[in-house]
Amino acid sequence: MFRFLGRVLRTLWRSLDLLRRTVFNLLLLVLLGALLMTFFHPEPQVPDGAALVLRPSGALVEQTTFEEPLALLSMRGEDGGQTVLHDLLEVVRAARNDSRISALVLETDDLEAASLSKLAELRAAIADFKATGRPVLARGERFTQGQYYLASIADEVQLAPDGFVLLRGLSRYSTYFRGALDALGIKVHVFRVGEYKSFSEPFTRSDMSDEDRSATRDLLDGLWAHFRTDVAAARKLAPEALDGYIVGYRDALAATAGDTAEAARRAGLIDRFSTPDEWRDQLAERFGTDASGKDFHQIDAGAYLAVVRGAEKSAADKIAVLVAQGAIADGEQPPGVVGGDTFARMIREAREDDAIKALVVRIDSPGGSAWASEQIRRELELTRKAGKPVIASMSSVAASGGYWIAAGADEIWAAPGTVTGSIGVFAMFPEFAEPLRRLGITVDGVATAPLAGALDPRRPLDPVAAEAMQLGIEHGYRRFLQVVAAARNMKEDEVNQVARGRVWTGQAAFELGLVDQLGGIEAAIAAAAQRAGLERHSLVWPSVGLTPAQMVMQRFLSFSGLAGSGSPASSGPVAQMLNRLQAETRDLLRWNDPQHVYAHCLCEAP
């Protein structure tokens, strides 16, 4: 009996081992084939009179981060790939001056996550293309709010006959843990300055504070005003008509017996219906067919970008664009996290490179470690003292520690829909003495001084240590005010009036003197060139280095289309909630400020 079971297990093991080797060998062959095709494929050509096709996929980001292959192959579906905003901007700007491009075609179905400010920058570039008199056409199987905001800039917007245009407005709802923490006996001690510094409130309250509610209402109202104004203007609608569709969506559906596509058409949000084959036939009739005769005359954005960059002549003088994307943490950090040591080293390398004449820091961060933020700001200050201009360009979010970094620049640029400000600091200390006591676990010992062991979460927080931490936080806030006051040529009292942890839109920050100019990344680059006195320049985009294996895998995944192939079923409400909680937990684990002082805001760009 045992010999029989042994033979069965050995056979099963050999079968699994054979399957494993087969799968990995196939993956290796696919990888090698993809690399050969990637490096040796013929140079793409731009057909005369072709339509340029933009199909942004996944999240619209400032800089791609490495996606682990096993995570991509899992069924979690946390990411649907990444599209770099500046790549799209470069493509559209080049097409504007390219007579071979006859039109721009937008297909938004694969766009998953994009902030209002990033989409607004892309819309502005597309509007400049439209100004040349060439058409912009857009279609979607359905339109979420972000997808429609982008598509609405087109001359003609088409929708699938069974599609919808879902405009929900903006919201911010936080999860509050006070009840659960009380039930567990966990105390969270919070030390902060500024009644609007709401990051810690989920751990100390069961609901939103009046200050946070008021500030958030003003922020969302300001952002929504930009959205409705832009969409109404593009669609030649009165803003009130757009409000009527959004607020009265149920009535709009009732009037069409539940036909969501017809409701969108009657509201003036779309121009006509089309199925995918009808869409292709229309484009083929309008722009002609390609060599195969099966599709319309076109070039996609990726191929066109390769052509544009291949034709560029590199200038001797360069401007470095450094992307600060993600939470700010101390030390060396991977792509997607702004490491204090990592980013400071990148700044120093750019400063010491004689070919680089100016720096643009593109900030897309809600903040984090105050220590790391100051470390980065100081390096920017040293760069300015070395005679190289520094321009800060705020993307979707540049708040708290993100604003601290921006204070090191000669000029601060922001988009009207940027989320910024949140000038304030805080610290939190969890205490687990009570839950341990309930389990019968006690802690006892000796110390040589009152503060020795005072920050042991197993013991009640000593009042002397608590007072010392609050004094440190108050000093940190005064230091933040001093940094901003010096950078903005303001008095500390003036800064305090717009600080206290309050978050502002880029438009409001400009009016309050916290921002110098309104504009996107390209305007910031132009400002850097002007300050450096450059008539011609090339751009370099330093980034946190990947290992050779990661670079090979990233190139393969990008080529093969595996990146972001998550399960559609993972986009349900439960999966979204779990993914959000996982992301928040991951961010908390990155908090490593040596003094436990953080300049972070509980904010994200809609």
N, C-alpha and C positions, 0 to 999 in steps of 0.2 A: 504493500500500500504506500509506504513512505517513498520507495524507489519510483513508483508511478507518479506520485506528486512531485518528486524531484525532477523527473523527466519533463513533466508538464511545465514546471516553473522555469527550467532551463530553456525549453523551447520558447516559452513566452518571452523570456529575457532576450534570447537571441533575436526574436522577431522585433522586439522593441528597439534593440540596438541597431538592427538593420534599417528599421524605419527612421531612427534618429540620424544615422549616417546618410541615408538617402536624402532626407529633407535638407540637411545642412549642405550636402554636395550640390543639390539643386539650387539652393540659395546662393552658394558660391558661384555657380555657373551664371545665374541671373545677374549677380553683382558684377562679375567680370564682363559679361556682355553689355550691361548698362554703362560701365565705365568706358569700354571701347567705343560705344556709340556716342557717349558724352564728349569724349576727347577728340574723336575723329569724324564726327558728323560734318557734312558740308556746311559752309557758311550760309545762313539764311539770306534770302533775297526779299526785297520789298517790291511786290508787284505794283506796276503803275496803275493808279486808280483804285487801289485796294481800300477796303474798310478796315480800320484798326479795331480789334475786338478786345474789350476789357472784361475779364471774368475773375474778379477778386475772389479769393477762396479763403475760408477759415477766418481767422482773426486778422484785422488790419493793425500792424505793429510798426514800431520805429526801427526795430532790428530783430532779426530772427534769433531764436534760441534753439539749442540742440534738443531734439526730441528723441528720447530713448526708444530704440526699436521695439523692445518688449512692450512698452506702454502703448505704442502705436498699434501693435498687433492685438492688444487686449480689447475687451468689449466695453471698456469704460467709456470710451469716446469723449474724453475730456477736451480734446482739441480737434479742430477740423482743419489743421494746417495753418500756415501763416503767410500773409502777403505784406511785403514791406511798402509802407506808404510812399517813401521817396522814390521807389522804383516806378510806381504808377505816375507820380508827379513828373518824373523825368520823361517817361514815355509820352504823356499828353503834351508836355511843353515842346518836345521835339517834333511831335506830329503837327503842332500848330504851324511850324515853319517848314513843313515837308510837303511839297506839292504832289508827291506820290500818294499821299493819304487823302482819300476823298470823303471820308465820313468816320464817325466814331460810333461803335456799337457797344452798348452796355448790357451785360447779362449778369444779374445779381443773385441768382439762386444759391450759389455756393458761399456767399458772404454771410458769416455767422456773427462775428463780434466786431464792432467798430464804434468808437466814440463819436459824439457829435462834432467835436473839433476836428478830428482827423477827416471825417467825411466832408466837413465844410471846406477844408483845404483842397480836397480832391474836386469838389464841386466847383470851386473857384477856378481851378485849372481848366476844367471842362468848359466853364463859361467863357474863358478866354479863347478856347478852341472854337466855340460856337460863334464868337465875334468875327471870325474870318469868313462867315457865311456858309460854312460846310455843316451838314446836318449831324445831329446826335440822336440816335435811336436807342430805346431801352425796352427790354422785355423781362418779365418774370413769370414763373409758374404761380407764384404768390409773392406778396411783398410784406415783410415785416417792417417795423418802423424805420430801422436804419437802412434797410434795402430801398425802401421807397424814398427816403430823404435823398439818397444818392441818385436814384432813377429819375426823380422829379425834375432834375435840371435838363433832361432831354427835351428835344423838340416834340417827340412823339413817344408816348409810353403805352406799351401793349401788355395785356394780361391774359393768362389762360382762361378759357370760358368758365372753368370751375374754380378759379383762383379767388384770392381776396386781397384787400389792402387793409392791414390791421394797424391802426394808429391808436396807441393806448395812452399816450401822454407819458410823463415822467414820474417816478416815485422813488422813495428810499425807505425801506423798512428794515430795521435791525432786529436781531435776535437778542433778547435780554435774559441773562442767566442768574439774576439775583435770587429768584425763588429756588432754583435748583441748588445754588451754592449754600443758601440758608439751610435747606433740608439736609445737605451733606455736612453742614457745620464748617464750611470753608469760608474764611474771611479774606477779602481782597482789600488791602490797604492801598489807597490811591493818593498820590501827591501830584498836584497840578497847579498851574496858574492860568487863569482865563476861564470865564464862565462858559465860553463857547467851545472849549477843548473837550469834545464829547467822546473821544476814543475810548475812554475808560468806562463810560456810562453803562454799556452792556453788562459789566461785571458788578456794578454797584446799584443799579436801578432795575425796576421791572417795566419801565416805560420811558418814552422820550421826554427829556427835560423841556421846559418852556423855551429856554435859550436855544437849544438844539433845534426844536421844532420851528422857531421863528427864522433862524439862520438858514435852515434847510429849505423852508418854504420860499424865502427870497432867492436862494440859489437856483432851485428848480424852476421858479417862475421866470427868472432871467434867462436860463437856458432854453426853456420852452418858447419864450418870446422869439428867440433867434430861429428856432425850428419853424414855427408857424409863419413867421415873416418870410423866410426863405422859400418855403413850399408854396405859400399863397402867391408870392411874386412870380415864381417859375411857372405855376399853373394858371396864372392870370385870374386868381380867385380873390374874393374879399376874405380877409382873415376870419371874419365872423362866419362865413360859409364853411370854412374848414373846421371851426369850432363846432358848428352844428352837426357835422358828420361824426366828429369824435365823441362829443358829449351825447349826441342823440343816435348812437350807432344802432341801438335796438330798434328805434323807430325807422331808421333807414332800411334795416333788414325787413321789418314788417311791411314796408311799402313795396318790397320786391318779393314777398313770400319766401324770405330767407335766402335769396340769391345774392351772395356776397359780391360776386363779380359785377353784377348789374348795379348793385348799390354803389360800388366805387365809380362806375361809369356815370351814373346819374349825378354823383357829387362832383364830377369834373376832374377826378383824380387820374383817370386813364382815358385814352383816346379810342382804343378798339381792342377786340379780343382776337387771339390767334393761338392755334396749337403749334407745337414745335415745328412740324413739317410746313405749316402755312407760313410761319415766320421765316424759315429758310428759303422758301419759294419767293417770298416778298423781297428778301435781301438779294437773292440771285437775279431776280428781275430788275432790281434797281442798280446793282453793281456788277452784274455779269457773273459768270461761273468761272471756277478755277480750272486748272489743266485737266483734272479728272472729270469735269462736267457734273460732279455730284454735289458740290457745295458752292457757296458764293465766293466771290473774289475777296480775299481777306488775308490779314496777318495778325496773329495773336500778340498780346503785349510782351510775352517772354521773348519771342523771336525778334520782335521789333527792338526791344531793349538791347539784345545782343548786337544787332546791326548798328544801333546808335552809338553804343560804347566802342564797338570795333572801329568806327569812323572817327572817334574823338582823337585829337592830337593833344598829348599831355603837355601842360605848361610847366615851366621850371618852378614857378611859385605855386604853393599849395595852401589850401585852407583845410584844416582838420576838423571833421565833425565827429564829436564824441557823444555817444548816446548813453544817457543815464536812465536806464529803463528798469523799473521794478523797485522793491523795497530797498532801503539803504541799510547796510549792515557793516559791522567792523571787520577788518582783516581782508584776506583774499577770498573772493567769491566767484562763482561760475557765472556764465551769461544768464541774464534774467534777474540778477541781483546786483545792486550797485555796491560793490565792496570798497570800503574806504582805502585800503592799501592798493587794491587792484586799480581803481579809478585814478587815485593820486599818481600812481606810477605811469599810467597812460598819459596823464597831463604833462608830467615831467619829460617823458620821451618826446612828446610833441613840442614842448618848449625848447628842448635841446637839439631839435632837428632844424638845421638852418634852412631847409627848403620850405618848411611850414611857416607862413607869415602871419597867420591868425587862427583863432580857435572859435568854433561854435559848439556850445554844449546844448544838446537837445535833451530836455528833461521830461521824462514821463514817469513820475514817481510820486507816491503819497507821503514819502518821507521814511523815517526810521531812526537809526542811531544818530544822536546829536554829535557824538564824538567823531564818527565817520563823516558826517555832513561838514563839520568844521575843518576836518582834515582836507577834504576836497576843495572847500571854499578857499582855504589858505593857498593851495597849489594854484588855483586860478588867479589869486591876488599876486602871487609871485610871477606868474606868466605875464600879467599886465605890467608889473614893474620891470620885467625883462624887455619890454617894448613891443610885445605882441598883443594886439587887440583880442578881447574875449567878448563874445556875444552869447547871451543865454536865450535859447528859444524854447518856450514852454509848449508842450504838446497837450495831451488830454488832461493830465494832472501834473501840477508842479507845486505841491502844497507842503507846508511844514518843513521837514528837512529838505524837500525839493526846492522850496523857496530860499532856504538857507544857502544852498549851493548857488542859486541864481544871484544871490547878493554879491558874489565874487566877480561878476561880469561888469564890463563897461556899460552895456545896454541890456535891458530885459525886454524881450518880445513875447507876446502871448496872442493866442487866438481869442476872439470874443467869447467863445464857448469853453475856454480853458477853465479848469477848476484850480484855484491857487489860493494863496494866503495861508490861513491856519497857523499864524505865527504864535507859537506857544509850545510848552514842553510839559512832560508828565513822567511819572514813574509809577509802577505798580508792584506790589509785593504780596504774594499769596501766603496765607497762613493755614496750615493743616493740623494744628494742635488738637482741635476738637474732634475731627473725624478719627484721628489716631486714638484719642482717649476713649471714644466709643468702642473701638476695637480692642481696648485693653492694652494699648501700647503707650508707654510713658517714656519721657526723655529727661535725663538728669545728668549733671556733670559740673565742672568748675571752669572758670575763665580768669585770666589775669587782668582783664580790663572790661569796662561796661559794654563796649562795642564788640568784644570778641564773641563770636557766635550769635550776635544780635540778629543777623539776617539768616538765621536757620529756619526754614519754613516749618520745621517740626515743632517749633516753640512759639509761644505768643510774642508778637513784636514788642520789643522794649520801647516805652514812650520816649526815652532819650534818643534812640535810633530813629524813631518816627519823626521827631522834631528836627533832627539833623538832616534827614532826607528832604523834608519840606523846605528847610533853609537852602539846601543845595538846589532844589527845583526853582525856588524864587531867584536864586543867583543865575541859574541857567536861563530863565526868562529875561532877566535884565540884560544878560549877555546877548541874547537873541535880538532884543530891542536895539542894543548898541550897534550890532552888526548891520541891521537894516537901516538904522538912522544914518550911519556913516555912508552906506552904499547909496541911499536915496537922498542924501543931503536934507534930511529932516531932523526935527527935534525928537527926542525919545518920547516925550508926551504925545506928540503928533502920531508917532508910530503906534503907541499904545492904544490910541483911539480906534485904529483899524486892525489891531492885532487881537489879543485876548482869545486866540484860538479860533477866530471866525474865518469861515471859508467864503471866498468871493469868486464870481465869474471873472474871466479875463477882462471883459468890458468894464466891470465895476472896479477892478484893480487898476486899470488904466486911469479911470476918472479919479481914483483916490491917490494916485501918485506912486503906486506899488509897481507899476509897469511903465516902460518908456514908450513903446510902440505896439500897435496891433498889427499882426501879420503872421504868416506861416514860416516854415523852415527856409523857403527860398528867399523870402524877404530878409530873414536874419543873415543868411549867407551873403546876400548882396551888401548888407550893412557892414559885415566883417570885411569884405573886399574893399569897400569905400574907406573904412578906417585905416586899412593897411595900405591904401593907395595902389591897389592892384587893378590893372586894366584887363589882364588875362590871368586866369588861375585854374588849377585843377583841384578836384575834391579828393580827399582821402578820408576813409571811414575806419579808424582804428577800432578794434574790438577785442574783447577777452578771447584769448587764443583757445582753440579746440585742439585736442590731441589729433595726430594724423589719422587714427582709426575713426574718430568722430567726424572728421572732415570728409573722409571717404564715404562713411555711412550716410552722412547728411546729403551728400551729392547724389548718392544712389537713391535714397528715399525721395528726394525732390524729383529726380528723373523718372522713377518708376511710378510715381503717383501714390505710393503707399502712405505718405505723410498725411495724417489727418483722416484716415479712413475709418473713423469710429462708427459704432453701431447706431443706426437711427433711433433704435429703441431707447438708447441711453439719454435721450434729450427730454425725457419725461420729467414731471415736477419733482418726484422723489429723487431721481438721479441728480437733478439740478441742485436740490437742497444738500444732498450728501457731498457733491462736488464743491459746493460753496464752503461747507463746514470744513472739508479737507483742506481747501486752499487757505482758509483763515488759520487753521491749526498749523499748516506748514509755515505761514508767515510768522506766527508767534514763535516757532522754534528757531527762527533766524535772528530773533532779537538777542544781540550779544554785546550791547554797549557796555564797555568796562565800568562805567559809572551808573548803569541802569537808568540813564536819562534818554528820553526819546522825543523826537520832534516828528510826530506821525499824526495823520488825520484819518478819521473814520470817513473816508470819502473816496468815491470812484466816479469816473466820468460817465454820464449817461450815454 
